[in-house]
Amino acid sequence: MNYTFKNKIAVVTGSGSGIGRETALQLCKHGASVILNGRNESKLQRVQKEFKSYGFHVDYCVADITNHHDCC
């Protein structure tokens, strides 16, 4: 199947590495603007820089989704 996420925004938790990073990359490749999320700002910054170098629209938000205060 050929999916498009053009004009969509996706928030991907755990996107500083591993499965979350790959999910974010695939969403970018299919047209989404992506908000990277995780607890480690330096990892998120590296991924953001890399993805932007590919021409993708990406930003990041440092937060632990298990902490209610981080999500408000």
ZADREN-61055 format. One record per atom (N, C-alpha, C): residue number from 1; residue in three letters; atom name; z, y, x. Coordinates in nm, 2 decimals, padded with zeros to 4 digits. Atoms other than C-alpha are relative to their C-alpha. Layout:
# ZADREN-61055
+-----+------+------+--------+--------+--------+
! seq ! type ! atom !      w !      v !      u !
+-----+------+------+--------+--------+--------+
! NUM !  ala !   CA !      Z !      Y !      X !
...
+-----+------+------+--------+--------+--------+
//
This chain:
# ZADREN-61055
+-----+------+------+--------+--------+--------+
! seq ! type ! atom !      w !      v !      u !
+-----+------+------+--------+--------+--------+
!   1 !  met !    N !  00.00 ! -00.12 !  00.08 !
!   1 !  met !   CA !  00.00 !  00.00 !  00.00 !
!   1 !  met !    C !  00.00 !  00.12 !  00.09 !
!   2 !  asn !    N !  00.01 ! -00.12 ! -00.08 !
!   2 !  asn !   CA ! -00.07 !  00.35 !  00.11 !
!   2 !  asn !    C !  00.09 !  00.11 ! -00.08 !
!   3 !  tyr !    N ! -00.09 ! -00.09 !  00.06 !
!   3 !  tyr !   CA !  00.23 !  00.58 !  00.03 !
!   3 !  tyr !    C ! -00.02 !  00.14 !  00.06 !
!   4 !  thr !    N ! -00.01 ! -00.14 ! -00.05 !
!   4 !  thr !   CA !  00.24 !  00.96 !  00.07 !
!   4 !  thr !    C !  00.13 !  00.06 ! -00.04 !
!   5 !  phe !    N ! -00.12 ! -00.07 !  00.03 !
!   5 !  phe !   CA !  00.54 !  01.17 !  00.09 !
!   5 !  phe !    C ! -00.02 !  00.15 !  00.02 !
!   6 !  lys !    N !  00.03 ! -00.14 ! -00.02 !
!   6 !  lys !   CA !  00.36 !  01.50 !  00.12 !
!   6 !  lys !    C !  00.07 !  00.09 ! -00.11 !
!   7 !  asn !    N ! -00.07 ! -00.09 !  00.09 !
!   7 !  asn !   CA !  00.56 !  01.79 ! -00.03 !
!   7 !  asn !    C !  00.14 ! -00.06 ! -00.04 !
!   8 !  lys !    N ! -00.13 !  00.06 !  00.03 !
!   8 !  lys !   CA !  00.88 !  01.57 ! -00.03 !
!   8 !  lys !    C !  00.09 !  00.03 !  00.12 !
!   9 !  ile !    N ! -00.10 ! -00.02 ! -00.11 !
!   9 !  ile !   CA !  01.20 !  01.62 !  00.17 !
!   9 !  ile !    C !  00.09 ! -00.12 ! -00.01 !
!  10 !  ala !    N ! -00.08 !  00.12 ! -00.01 !
!  10 !  ala !   CA !  01.39 !  01.32 !  00.29 !
!  10 !  ala !    C !  00.12 !  00.02 !  00.09 !
!  11 !  val !    N ! -00.11 !  00.00 ! -00.09 !
!  11 !  val !   CA !  01.74 !  01.30 !  00.43 !
!  11 !  val !    C !  00.03 ! -00.14 !  00.04 !
!  12 !  val !    N ! -00.02 !  00.14 ! -00.06 !
!  12 !  val !   CA !  01.79 !  01.00 !  00.66 !
!  12 !  val !    C !  00.13 !  00.00 !  00.08 !
!  13 !  thr !    N ! -00.13 !  00.02 ! -00.07 !
!  13 !  thr !   CA !  02.14 !  00.90 !  00.76 !
!  13 !  thr !    C ! -00.02 ! -00.09 !  00.12 !
!  14 !  gly !    N !  00.01 !  00.09 ! -00.12 !
!  14 !  gly !   CA !  02.19 !  00.74 !  01.10 !
!  14 !  gly !    C ! -00.13 !  00.02 !  00.07 !
!  15 !  ser !    N !  00.14 ! -00.02 ! -00.06 !
!  15 !  ser !   CA !  01.86 !  00.89 !  01.22 !
!  15 !  ser !    C !  00.00 !  00.04 !  00.15 !
!  16 !  gly !    N !  00.00 ! -00.03 ! -00.15 !
!  16 !  gly !   CA !  01.98 !  00.95 !  01.58 !
!  16 !  gly !    C ! -00.05 ! -00.11 !  00.08 !
!  17 !  ser !    N !  00.04 !  00.12 ! -00.08 !
!  17 !  ser !   CA !  01.88 !  00.60 !  01.68 !
!  17 !  ser !    C ! -00.03 ! -00.12 ! -00.10 !
!  18 !  gly !    N !  00.01 !  00.13 !  00.07 !
!  18 !  gly !   CA !  01.78 !  00.25 !  01.56 !
!  18 !  gly !    C ! -00.09 !  00.01 ! -00.13 !
!  19 !  ile !    N !  00.07 !  00.01 !  00.12 !
!  19 !  ile !   CA !  01.67 !  00.18 !  01.21 !
!  19 !  ile !    C ! -00.02 !  00.13 ! -00.07 !
!  20 !  gly !    N !  00.01 ! -00.13 !  00.06 !
!  20 !  gly !   CA !  01.75 !  00.53 !  01.08 !
!  20 !  gly !    C ! -00.10 !  00.09 !  00.07 !
!  21 !  arg !    N !  00.10 ! -00.08 ! -00.07 !
!  21 !  arg !   CA !  01.54 !  00.69 !  01.35 !
!  21 !  arg !    C ! -00.14 ! -00.05 ! -00.04 !
!  22 !  glu !    N !  00.14 !  00.05 !  00.03 !
!  22 !  glu !   CA !  01.24 !  00.46 !  01.28 !
!  22 !  glu !    C ! -00.03 !  00.03 ! -00.15 !
!  23 !  thr !    N !  00.02 ! -00.03 !  00.14 !
!  23 !  thr !   CA !  01.28 !  00.52 !  00.90 !
!  23 !  thr !    C ! -00.04 !  00.15 ! -00.01 !
!  24 !  ala !    N !  00.04 ! -00.14 !  00.00 !
!  24 !  ala !   CA !  01.27 !  00.90 !  00.97 !
!  24 !  ala !    C ! -00.14 !  00.02 !  00.05 !
!  25 !  leu !    N !  00.14 ! -00.01 ! -00.06 !
!  25 !  leu !   CA !  00.96 !  00.86 !  01.19 !
!  25 !  leu !    C ! -00.11 ! -00.04 ! -00.10 !
!  26 !  gln !    N !  00.10 !  00.05 !  00.09 !
!  26 !  gln !   CA !  00.78 !  00.66 !  00.93 !
!  26 !  gln !    C ! -00.02 !  00.10 ! -00.12 !
!  27 !  leu !    N !  00.01 ! -00.10 !  00.10 !
!  27 !  leu !   CA !  00.86 !  00.91 !  00.66 !
!  27 !  leu !    C ! -00.08 !  00.12 !  00.04 !
!  28 !  cys !    N !  00.07 ! -00.11 ! -00.05 !
!  28 !  cys !   CA !  00.73 !  01.19 !  00.88 !
!  28 !  cys !    C ! -00.15 ! -00.04 !  00.01 !
!  29 !  lys !    N !  00.14 !  00.04 ! -00.01 !
!  29 !  lys !   CA !  00.41 !  00.99 !  00.95 !
!  29 !  lys !    C ! -00.07 !  00.00 ! -00.14 !
!  30 !  his !    N !  00.06 !  00.00 !  00.14 !
!  30 !  his !   CA !  00.36 !  00.97 !  00.57 !
!  30 !  his !    C !  00.01 !  00.13 ! -00.07 !
!  31 !  gly !    N !  00.01 ! -00.13 !  00.05 !
!  31 !  gly !   CA !  00.39 !  01.34 !  00.52 !
!  31 !  gly !    C !  00.13 !  00.07 ! -00.04 !
!  32 !  ala !    N ! -00.13 ! -00.06 !  00.05 !
!  32 !  ala !   CA !  00.76 !  01.40 !  00.44 !
!  32 !  ala !    C !  00.05 !  00.10 !  00.11 !
!  33 !  ser !    N ! -00.09 ! -00.08 ! -00.08 !
!  33 !  ser !   CA !  00.97 !  01.68 !  00.58 !
!  33 !  ser !    C !  00.13 ! -00.07 !  00.01 !
!  34 !  val !    N ! -00.12 !  00.08 ! -00.02 !
!  34 !  val !   CA !  01.28 !  01.51 !  00.72 !
!  34 !  val !    C !  00.12 !  00.08 !  00.05 !
!  35 !  ile !    N ! -00.13 ! -00.05 ! -00.05 !
!  35 !  ile !   CA !  01.64 !  01.61 !  00.76 !
!  35 !  ile !    C !  00.07 ! -00.12 !  00.07 !
!  36 !  leu !    N ! -00.07 !  00.11 ! -00.07 !
!  36 !  leu !   CA !  01.80 !  01.39 !  01.03 !
!  36 !  leu !    C !  00.15 !  00.02 ! -00.02 !
!  37 !  asn !    N ! -00.14 !  00.00 !  00.02 !
!  37 !  asn !   CA !  02.16 !  01.31 !  00.98 !
!  37 !  asn !    C !  00.07 ! -00.10 !  00.08 !
!  38 !  gly !    N ! -00.08 !  00.09 ! -00.07 !
!  38 !  gly !   CA !  02.43 !  01.16 !  01.19 !
!  38 !  gly !    C !  00.12 !  00.07 !  00.06 !
!  39 !  arg !    N ! -00.12 ! -00.06 ! -00.05 !
!  39 !  arg !   CA !  02.75 !  01.22 !  01.38 !
!  39 !  arg !    C ! -00.02 !  00.05 !  00.14 !
!  40 !  asn !    N !  00.02 ! -00.04 ! -00.14 !
!  40 !  asn !   CA !  02.61 !  01.27 !  01.73 !
!  40 !  asn !    C ! -00.11 !  00.11 !  00.01 !
!  41 !  glu !    N !  00.09 ! -00.11 !  00.00 !
!  41 !  glu !   CA !  02.45 !  01.61 !  01.76 !
!  41 !  glu !    C ! -00.11 ! -00.01 !  00.11 !
!  42 !  ser !    N !  00.09 !  00.01 ! -00.11 !
!  42 !  ser !   CA !  02.29 !  01.55 !  02.10 !
!  42 !  ser !    C ! -00.11 ! -00.10 ! -00.03 !
!  43 !  lys !    N !  00.11 !  00.10 !  00.04 !
!  43 !  lys !   CA !  02.10 !  01.24 !  01.97 !
!  43 !  lys !    C ! -00.09 !  00.06 ! -00.11 !
!  44 !  leu !    N !  00.09 ! -00.06 !  00.11 !
!  44 !  leu !   CA !  01.98 !  01.43 !  01.66 !
!  44 !  leu !    C ! -00.09 !  00.11 !  00.06 !
!  45 !  gln !    N !  00.08 ! -00.11 ! -00.06 !
!  45 !  gln !   CA !  01.86 !  01.72 !  01.88 !
!  45 !  gln !    C ! -00.11 ! -00.07 !  00.08 !
!  46 !  arg !    N !  00.11 !  00.06 ! -00.07 !
!  46 !  arg !   CA !  01.66 !  01.48 !  02.10 !
!  46 !  arg !    C ! -00.10 ! -00.06 ! -00.09 !
!  47 !  val !    N !  00.10 !  00.05 !  00.10 !
!  47 !  val !   CA !  01.50 !  01.31 !  01.80 !
!  47 !  val !    C ! -00.08 !  00.11 ! -00.06 !
!  48 !  gln !    N !  00.06 ! -00.12 !  00.06 !
!  48 !  gln !   CA !  01.43 !  01.65 !  01.64 !
!  48 !  gln !    C ! -00.11 !  00.05 !  00.10 !
!  49 !  lys !    N !  00.10 ! -00.05 ! -00.10 !
!  49 !  lys !   CA !  01.26 !  01.77 !  01.96 !
!  49 !  lys !    C ! -00.12 ! -00.09 !  00.02 !
!  50 !  glu !    N !  00.11 !  00.10 ! -00.02 !
!  50 !  glu !   CA !  01.06 !  01.45 !  02.00 !
!  50 !  glu !    C ! -00.10 !  00.01 ! -00.13 !
!  51 !  phe !    N !  00.08 !  00.00 !  00.12 !
!  51 !  phe !   CA !  00.94 !  01.46 !  01.63 !
!  51 !  phe !    C ! -00.08 !  00.13 ! -00.01 !
!  52 !  lys !    N !  00.08 ! -00.13 !  00.00 !
!  52 !  lys !   CA !  00.85 !  01.83 !  01.65 !
!  52 !  lys !    C ! -00.11 !  00.00 !  00.10 !
!  53 !  ser !    N !  00.11 !  00.00 ! -00.10 !
!  53 !  ser !   CA !  00.64 !  01.76 !  01.96 !
!  53 !  ser !    C ! -00.12 ! -00.07 ! -00.06 !
!  54 !  tyr !    N !  00.11 !  00.07 !  00.07 !
!  54 !  tyr !   CA !  00.43 !  01.53 !  01.73 !
!  54 !  tyr !    C ! -00.05 !  00.09 ! -00.11 !
!  55 !  gly !    N !  00.05 ! -00.09 !  00.11 !
!  55 !  gly !   CA !  00.39 !  01.82 !  01.48 !
!  55 !  gly !    C !  00.07 ! -00.02 ! -00.13 !
!  56 !  phe !    N ! -00.06 !  00.03 !  00.12 !
!  56 !  phe !   CA !  00.63 !  01.69 !  01.22 !
!  56 !  phe !    C !  00.10 !  00.11 ! -00.04 !
!  57 !  his !    N ! -00.10 ! -00.09 !  00.04 !
!  57 !  his !   CA !  00.86 !  01.91 !  01.01 !
!  57 !  his !    C !  00.13 ! -00.07 ! -00.01 !
!  58 !  val !    N ! -00.13 !  00.07 ! -00.01 !
!  58 !  val !   CA !  01.21 !  01.81 !  01.09 !
!  58 !  val !    C !  00.11 !  00.09 !  00.04 !
!  59 !  asp !    N ! -00.12 ! -00.07 ! -00.03 !
!  59 !  asp !   CA !  01.56 !  01.95 !  01.10 !
!  59 !  asp !    C !  00.11 ! -00.10 !  00.01 !
!  60 !  tyr !    N ! -00.11 !  00.09 !  00.00 !
!  60 !  tyr !   CA !  01.90 !  01.80 !  01.14 !
!  60 !  tyr !    C !  00.13 !  00.06 ! -00.05 !
!  61 !  cys !    N ! -00.13 ! -00.04 !  00.06 !
!  61 !  cys !   CA !  02.25 !  01.81 !  00.99 !
!  61 !  cys !    C !  00.10 ! -00.10 !  00.06 !
!  62 !  val !    N ! -00.11 !  00.08 ! -00.06 !
!  62 !  val !   CA !  02.56 !  01.68 !  01.18 !
!  62 !  val !    C !  00.10 ! -00.02 ! -00.11 !
!  63 !  ala !    N ! -00.10 !  00.03 !  00.10 !
!  63 !  ala !   CA !  02.78 !  01.50 !  00.93 !
!  63 !  ala !    C !  00.03 ! -00.15 ! -00.01 !
!  64 !  asp !    N ! -00.04 !  00.14 !  00.02 !
!  64 !  asp !   CA !  02.97 !  01.18 !  00.87 !
!  64 !  asp !    C !  00.01 ! -00.02 ! -00.15 !
!  65 !  ile !    N !  00.00 !  00.01 !  00.15 !
!  65 !  ile !   CA !  02.88 !  01.07 !  00.52 !
!  65 !  ile !    C !  00.11 ! -00.07 ! -00.06 !
!  66 !  thr !    N ! -00.12 !  00.07 !  00.05 !
!  66 !  thr !   CA !  03.20 !  00.87 !  00.49 !
!  66 !  thr !    C !  00.11 !  00.10 ! -00.02 !
!  67 !  asn !    N ! -00.10 ! -00.10 !  00.01 !
!  67 !  asn !   CA !  03.39 !  01.20 !  00.51 !
!  67 !  asn !    C ! -00.04 !  00.10 ! -00.10 !
!  68 !  his !    N !  00.04 ! -00.09 !  00.12 !
!  68 !  his !   CA !  03.38 !  01.39 !  00.18 !
!  68 !  his !    C ! -00.01 !  00.15 !  00.05 !
!  69 !  his !    N !  00.01 ! -00.14 ! -00.05 !
!  69 !  his !   CA !  03.45 !  01.72 !  00.36 !
!  69 !  his !    C ! -00.13 !  00.04 !  00.07 !
!  70 !  asp !    N !  00.13 ! -00.03 ! -00.07 !
!  70 !  asp !   CA !  03.14 !  01.69 !  00.58 !
!  70 !  asp !    C ! -00.12 !  00.01 ! -00.10 !
!  71 !  cys !    N !  00.11 !  00.00 !  00.09 !
!  71 !  cys !   CA !  02.92 !  01.64 !  00.27 !
!  71 !  cys !    C !  00.00 !  00.11 ! -00.10 !
!  72 !  cys !    N ! -00.01 ! -00.11 !  00.10 !
!  72 !  cys !   CA !  03.03 !  01.95 !  00.07 !
!  72 !  cys !    C ! -00.05 !  00.13 !  00.06 !
+-----+------+------+--------+--------+--------+
//
